[in-house]
Amino acid sequence: MEDQVRSKAPMKHGVMVVVSVVVIFVAAVGVFFLLSKGKGIDTFFEGVSEFTTSSEMQFTGNPDELANSTDPVEKGFFLSGGQCEGEGSKELTHVPMDPNDIGVIVPHGLMVTTHVTPVDHQYYYQTNPSAPKDTYPVYAPADGMVVGVEHHEEGDERWRIVITYSCTFFSYYDLLTDFAPELQAQLPADWGPNNQGNIRIPVKSGDVIGSVGGQSLDFAVWDTTVSLPGLLYPTAYNNAEPWKLHTVSPLAYFSDDVAAKLRPKYVGDSSDPDGKLDYDIAGKAIGNWFAEGTNGYLGSTQFGGGSEGYYQGHLTLAYDNFDTDALTVSIGDFEGRPRQFTVSGEALDFADVDVSSGVVKYQLAERQFLDARGVGWNGSVFTESVQLVPGAVVGTLLIQVLPEDQLRVEYVSGKTPDQVSEFSEHAKLYDRGQNATMARSNTAT
């Protein structure tokens, strides 16, 4: 099938952008590195006050303004480091991995350990999860331009790659164990492992861009003309992961042939195989919450720059991404560490809890996943269905939806709901991130 651009808007910017300030992209695709290094986006913007370009596409302003822009082309300009052209989505005509190499595809929305809010990418597990590194080839899904390359050698070696197809359409890979040598040879002389430099490496649909082995592959598609409605306050996410709002369902963009090859690899809800990561409903308990004063997703310590991680102030009340009937409570700080639980017994759906509900109690239990045979399942092998069942009871969650997008929360360890009557002095306030600011102007405490 011919690789055609499906334009979603009139072509306004048809000229290649060459940005004069090369650090623009570092904030966008280097954030994952910042998470592990305990640094804020500010680190990479020291001395930078505005962006200008040498083409017809002129954007003047600081990086925060572009990262937080509601204009799809401006947002894509930021995410591509200025290395983008045109606009509109493109049919993805090649599989990211050979179908015979894929054991299972995990949909969007996983909540596990420090991934407190639903994850914004999918996981491709290989047929042999313990295979040596570089065993399986990874492919470009369409003609495009590699504009982001990061390399991390600490712990398990990994490469993070971003490909742009237009100023509004991208694909993302992480956890590659190798980046194709012929592409590495085209990295600019000023490239560094944290994504410095003007990176612009052309690839064709089906080109090998790297390999993976011994760990899952992360894959996602971004379309900046789409903004997820269930993430209520964009700034609360744009200050840390500005692509998150634009994470879309890959199956909707793959060609029919590619989608038919990949669809049988997905586990979870057959009615929504790609999964879901945005659950916020104004006035309801469901969705993402942030401890008051912690500046949304970014966190008060800016990616773990202090004694606590960026995720410690995160809380999500949503549904499991495999068993979408199961309520999940994902907590950034439960007795000093991030934890995920399911709800045991009769309980109100989070989507039905509002100000009129008053104080609502939930019995928290450990999560146990069962495959289609009723046997314990670890997520890395295919099964026709997944059931989440409650394990040991660990405590009680009390919540109360308050006016103006606030939530009162308390976790009581070791007690059942019958043993807890009301909030104590240990209750905390959360909000939706409505007061969040961008990193460079962060005044949250």
Residue, then its C-alpha position, 0 to 999 in steps of 0.5 A: m500500500e502506498d505510503q500516503v499522508r492523510s491530512k487532517a487539516p489544511m497545509k499551513h506550514g510546508v517548509m522544513v523547520v531548522v531551529s537555531v536553538v538545538v536544545i528544544f527537543v531535549a526537554a521533550v524526549g529527554v524527560f525519561f532520562l530526567l526521571s532517573k537522574g533526578k533533574g528537572i527540565d530547567t537543567f536543559f534550558e539554562g540561558v535559553s529564553e526564546f525559539t526562532t527558526s530560519s524558515e517561514m515557520q516562526f515561533t518566538g517564545n520560551p520552550d515552556e510556551l511551545a511545550n504547553s501550546t494548544d496548537p498542534v503544529e507548535k506542539g509538534f514543532f517542540l516534540s520534533g526539535g524543529q525537525c518536522e515538515g507539514e502536518g497530518s497523520k500517515e498510515l503506518t504500513h509496517v509492523p514494529m516487530d515481526p508478528n512471529d517474534i511478538g509473544v504478547i502486546v500489553p495495551h495502554g494504561l498499565m499501572v505498576t510500581t512507579h508507573v502510578t498513573p496509567v502508562d502512555h505506551q504499549y509493551y511488546y513482549q517477545t516470544n522468548p522473554s529471556a532471549p539475549k539482547d539484540t535477538y529481535p529486529v525492530y522496524a520503522p512503521a512508515d517513511g519518516m525522520v528519526v529526530g530523537v535518540e537517547h542512549h542509557e547504559e546504566g542498568d539494562e542498556r536501552w535506546r529511546i527513539v522518536i520518529t516524526y512523519s509530520c509536525t503533528f504525527f510521531s512514533y516512539y520506541d524505548l528499551l531497544t537494546d541496540f540502535a541500528p549501526e547504519l543509523q548511528a553513523q548518521l548521528p550529528a557530531d554534536w550528538g550526546p546520549n541525552n539527545q543533544g544535537n540536530i538529529r534528522i535521519p531519514v528512514k523508510s517503512g520497514d527499515v530496521i532501526g534497532s533490535v531488542g532482546g531480554q526485555s520488552l519494547d515500548f511503542a507508542v503513536w502521538d498525534t498532536t491534533v488529538s488531545l485526550p479528554g480524560l486528562l483535564y488540565p493539560t499543563a499538569y502533564n505538559n510540564a513533564e511529559p508533553w507527548k502524553l496528551h496526544t498518545v493515540s491508539p496505534l491500531a487506528y493508524f496501522s494499515d488494515d494488513v498490519a492491524a490484522k497481524l498485530r491484533p491477535k497479539y493483544v491481551g485485555d479488553s477485546s472491545d478496546p484492544d489498545g487500552k486507555l490512559d485518560y479517565d478524568i471526569a470533572g466532578k467525579a472521583i475517577g482518574n488522576w489526582f496529584a497531592e496538593g502543591t506538588n505541581g501536577y505530574l512533574g512533582s514538587t521535587q522535579f523528577g526525584g531531585g529531592s528525597e522523594g520521587y516525582y511520582q510520590g504525589h500521584l494517585t489514580l482511581a481507575y480500571d485495570n488495563f487487562d480486566t477493565d471491570a476491576l477497580t484499581v487504586s494506584i498510590g505513589d506513596f503507600e507506607g513509603r513506596p508506590r503500590q497498586f491495589t484492587v478493590s475487594g467486595e461491594a464498592l461504588d464505581f469511581a465514576d459514580v462518586d461525586v460531591s453528593s456521595g460524601v465519604v466513601k470507603y474501599q477495601l484494598a487488596e493485593r492484585q492477583f492476575l489469572d489467565a484463561r485457565g485460571v492460573g497465575w499470570n505474569g503479563s509476559v505470555f499470551t492468554e485469551s483473557v485475564q481476570l484480576v481477583p482480590g488477594a490479601v486485604v491490606g487496608t482501607l481507602l477513604i475518599q471524599v470528592l470536594p468542590e473545585d476539583q479536590l479530593r480528600v484521601e486517607y489510607v488506613s493500613g491493616k483495617t477493614p472499612d467496618q473498622v474505620s469511621e471517618f477521616s483522621e488528621h492524616a488525611k491529605l488533599y489532592d487536586r487535578g493539577q489545575n494549579a500546575t505550572m511549567a517547569r521553568s516557572n514552577t512556584a509550587t512547594 
